[in-house]
Amino acid sequence: MSYSSLPDHFAARLEALQAQDLYRRRRVVEAVAGTRVHMDGRELINFSSNDYLGLADHPRVVEAFRRAAGEYGVGSGAAHLISGHTREHHRFEEELADFTGRERALLFSTGYMANAGVIAALTDRHDAIYEDRLNHASLIDAAQLSRAKMKRYAHVDTTALAALLGNDGSRWRLIVSDGVFSMDGDVAPVAELAQLATDHAAGLLIDDAHGFGVLGARGGGSLEAAGLDPAEVPILMCTLGKALGVFGAFVAGDAALIETLIQSARSYIYTTALPPAVAAAGRAALSLLREESWRRDHVLALAQHFRAGVMQLGLQSPPSPTPIQPLILGEAATALAWSAALARTGFLVQAIRPPTVPAGSARLRVTFSAGHTQADVDALLAQLETLARGAGGVT
Ligand SMILES: *Cc1c(COP(=O)(O)O)cnc(C)c1O
């Protein structure tokens, strides 16, 4: 490969990434049918998608998308505050507010932008933001954008967080956490975070990208699973590109929060609204999420079946009650080798390497969908057993 168009220091950086097994490559998906993807002319069972409920290609979701595209066209044509806010967006926001038990909800074009918008709108250099060390990159970047002081506490360590909060003279404090951690699948101690927020008159934002639709009796997410009242977590962010199978994100809360965001969240104001057809597809997916609880029961049962299997194989997998099941392999090269071996035998399981995860904790991130069968999971386990034997056991 030649890097001749770049100044030398960029070329050196690319070469260093290659040498450390940290170079990232995209693979072209040629076709998708449910949990099956075609790549390099071969069909693989996809264990690397966040379409947890198998809704991305559900006929009702696809039909809603098609109908709205016929009615409104594909592009929304403008930002929400100009002429891009259609009846599909508006109704979807009302339905999301109702589903999450909050006064209002506001659609954003992506989760990354929702986090940037809400955090930068609510804090400035006089404030402090507290973040779990394993929070999603978008939450870290959002804090930097806000110019507030950022303090990171050890993963799910509420004792450390309490100590930090006790020593803070900032004007206002905002606690920010993933609800379900995206690369580990474990659940944040949301009830304790809510208590700390109350005790220290701090705000609390939960990013429930991976809990929404999956956890809780009605699929309400990690807050519902913990039995929390919406008032205890005043700012909820969820994405629509994971369990809901579409695209985009929303923030839900009381009317004052949502009006503040409409007036001042820059990633809301200065960007084109989601295509109306995406909102229509999201509405169809939300109604399926409400009607078909078997989808979350099934995906959670598959994940636990997989866990039981990997424990028997002696593989290292930290506890996770969600469809995200990490297999920690250590070195980036090992994770890449396992991922490549799985691909050769018909399984798409991506290797996750630093800086997405801490150095020395490169892993396979295995995710499940309601579209998988137990036979799919057993086939993956059989292949992992072969790999674990070949590696002489992995710890
Ligand atoms: C995926 C994800 C996001 C970003 O959402 P996009 O809609 O993909 O931009 C934010 N937070 C968490 C925890 C995520 O997993």
The ligand as an ORCA input file, in Angstrom:
! r2SCAN-3c Opt
* xyz 0 1
  C     -24.421      3.032     19.097
  C     -24.300      3.888     20.285
  C     -24.394      5.268     20.192
  C     -24.438      5.976     18.864
  O     -25.657      5.797     18.234
  P     -25.712      6.003     16.642
  O     -27.160      6.195     16.366
  O     -25.170      4.752     16.053
  O     -24.893      7.201     16.324
  C     -24.389      6.004     21.352
  N     -24.265      5.411     22.547
  C     -24.135      4.078     22.681
  C     -23.980      3.478     24.038
  C     -24.134      3.267     21.552
  O     -23.971      1.956     21.659
*
